[in-house]
Amino acid sequence: MTHPLVGLLGIAIPLLVGSASAATAGDDFVFARHLDKSAAPVRMKADDDKEGAAPKLKPVFVKLTPVETDPKYTRLASALDSTARAAIGNIPGVTVLRDDDDAVAVAKKSHKPVVILSGKLQNMATSKDGDQVEFSAQVQYIIYRIPSRDIAAVVDGGAKTRISAVQVKSKESRQQVEDDVAAAAVESAARRAPAALLAISKH
């Protein structure tokens, strides 16, 4: 299920290495950053594109590693892992491996692409503007090919929201908003993962 903040607040603008692209006014281009220069860049589906326009993946296995967080936000790690597992698992053609699955063994046995997604909560910030408080979060997922373990792509995601300061006076209310924004950032990245996985599955 898409997080309620995603779509309205999700922001992800991964950088492209090895080729250039310019977006004119009115265009909405989002790319995965392909560190493998042999892989041509793939245009990703914008948030307002029709579902039918999404790229069709060949079968690919994905192993998720525990998301890294600053010690201050360790409490978020488990929830973010669950959010990532659900979001990535909903991508057609993707099979998310169990925590105890051996990715290398699966790659050898299945003869299908296997990748590891290693996530990190890069930033969690708040800023006050008058009677409003803005919460923002940024995440990054590095995608490794298996068994070579070379970096195939990097996908970034982010989310932010503004809330009345009155609504987040308590520690509990602030943490709840942080939880929601961090989860939305993970889903933002997950929405942009199919293009990167598509490029990987073709090699």
C-alpha positions in Angstrom: 0.0 0.0 0.0 1.3 3.4 -0.9 2.1 5.6 2.0 -0.3 8.6 2.3 2.6 11.0 2.0 3.9 9.5 -1.2 2.6 11.1 -4.4 2.1 14.4 -2.7 5.3 14.7 -0.9 7.7 12.0 -2.4 10.8 13.5 -3.9 13.6 11.5 -5.5 16.0 12.8 -8.1 18.8 10.3 -8.5 21.8 11.5 -10.5 22.8 10.0 -13.8 26.4 9.1 -14.5 27.9 8.7 -18.0 25.2 10.5 -20.0 23.3 13.7 -19.9 19.6 14.6 -20.1 17.8 17.9 -20.0 14.2 18.4 -19.0 12.4 21.3 -20.5 9.6 23.2 -18.6 6.7 20.9 -17.9 8.7 17.7 -18.2 9.0 15.4 -15.2 12.0 13.2 -15.6 13.5 11.0 -12.9 16.4 8.7 -13.4 18.2 6.0 -11.5 21.9 6.6 -11.3 23.5 3.8 -13.3 27.2 3.4 -12.2 27.4 0.7 -14.9 28.1 2.9 -17.9 27.2 0.0 -20.3 23.6 0.2 -19.1 21.6 2.8 -21.0 19.6 5.2 -18.8 15.9 4.4 -18.5 13.2 6.9 -18.1 11.3 6.3 -14.9 7.6 6.6 -14.5 6.5 10.0 -13.1 4.2 9.9 -10.1 1.2 11.1 -12.3 1.8 8.6 -15.1 -0.7 5.8 -15.7 0.1 2.5 -14.0 0.1 0.8 -17.4 3.1 2.9 -18.4 5.4 1.3 -15.8 8.3 -0.7 -17.1 7.8 -4.5 -17.3 10.5 -6.4 -15.4 11.9 -9.8 -16.2 12.0 -12.0 -13.0 14.5 -10.7 -10.6 15.4 -11.7 -7.0 16.0 -9.0 -4.4 17.8 -9.4 -1.1 17.3 -6.5 1.4 19.9 -5.7 4.0 18.9 -4.0 7.2 18.6 -0.2 6.7 21.4 1.9 8.3 20.3 4.7 10.5 22.0 7.3 12.7 22.0 6.1 16.3 19.4 8.7 17.1 16.9 7.0 14.8 17.6 3.3 15.5 14.0 3.0 16.6 13.0 3.5 12.9 15.1 0.7 11.4 12.7 -2.2 11.8 9.7 -0.3 10.5 11.7 1.0 7.5 12.9 -2.5 6.7 9.2 -3.7 6.7 8.2 -0.8 4.6 10.9 -1.5 2.1 10.1 -5.2 1.9 6.5 -4.5 1.3 7.1 -1.8 -1.3 9.8 -3.6 -3.3 7.8 -6.9 -3.1 4.8 -5.2 -4.8 6.9 -4.5 -7.9 5.7 -6.9 -10.6 8.5 -9.4 -11.5 10.3 -8.9 -8.2 10.7 -11.7 -5.6 12.1 -10.5 -2.3 14.3 -13.2 -0.7 14.0 -14.1 3.0 16.5 -12.9 5.5 18.1 -16.3 5.7 18.3 -16.9 2.0 21.8 -17.1 0.5 21.7 -14.6 -2.5 24.7 -16.2 -4.2 23.2 -19.7 -4.0 19.9 -18.4 -5.4 21.8 -16.7 -8.3 23.6 -19.9 -9.1 20.5 -22.1 -8.9 17.9 -19.8 -10.6 20.1 -18.4 -13.4 18.0 -15.2 -12.9 19.3 -11.8 -11.9 19.8 -11.4 -8.2 20.6 -8.1 -6.5 21.1 -6.8 -3.0 19.5 -3.5 -1.9 21.4 -1.8 0.9 19.5 1.1 2.3 20.5 4.0 4.5 18.5 6.7 6.2 20.7 9.6 5.1 19.0 12.5 6.6 16.1 13.3 9.0 15.6 17.0 9.6 13.1 19.5 11.1 12.9 23.2 10.7 10.5 25.8 12.1 8.9 28.5 10.0 6.5 30.6 12.0 3.8 28.4 13.4 4.7 25.6 11.0 7.2 22.8 11.4 8.7 21.1 8.3 9.8 17.4 8.6 11.9 15.9 5.9 13.7 12.6 5.3 16.1 11.3 2.7 17.0 7.7 2.0 19.4 6.0 -0.4 19.5 2.4 -1.7 22.7 1.0 -3.3 21.9 -1.9 -5.6 24.6 -4.6 -5.9 24.7 -7.3 -8.5 25.2 -10.9 -7.3 27.5 -12.7 -7.4 29.9 -10.0 -8.6 28.8 -7.6 -5.8 29.6 -4.6 -8.1 27.4 -1.5 -7.7 24.8 -1.5 -10.4 22.7 1.6 -9.4 21.9 4.0 -6.7 18.3 5.1 -6.0 17.4 8.0 -3.8 14.1 8.9 -2.3 12.8 11.6 0.0 9.7 13.0 1.5 8.6 16.1 3.5 5.6 17.6 5.2 4.7 20.8 7.0 2.6 20.6 10.2 1.3 23.1 12.7 3.7 23.4 15.6 0.7 23.0 17.9 0.2 19.5 16.6 3.7 18.3 17.3 4.3 19.7 20.8 4.7 16.3 22.4 7.7 13.9 21.9 5.2 11.2 20.8 3.6 13.3 18.2 6.9 14.4 16.7 8.2 10.9 16.6 5.0 9.7 14.8 5.5 12.4 12.1 9.1 11.4 11.8 8.1 7.7 11.4 5.6 8.6 8.7 8.0 10.8 6.7 10.8 8.3 6.9 8.4 5.5 5.7 7.2 7.8 2.8 10.9 8.4 1.8 11.5 4.7 1.6 8.4 4.2 -0.6 9.5 7.2 -2.7 12.7 5.3 -3.5 10.8 2.1 -4.1 8.6 3.8 -6.7 11.8 4.7 -8.6 13.5 1.3 -8.3 11.8 -0.5 -11.2 13.8 1.4 -13.9 17.1 0.5 -12.2 16.0 -3.1 -11.8 14.8 -3.2 -15.4 18.2 -2.1 -16.7 19.9 -4.7 -14.4 17.6 -7.5 -15.5 18.6 -6.9 -19.2 22.3 -7.7 -18.5 
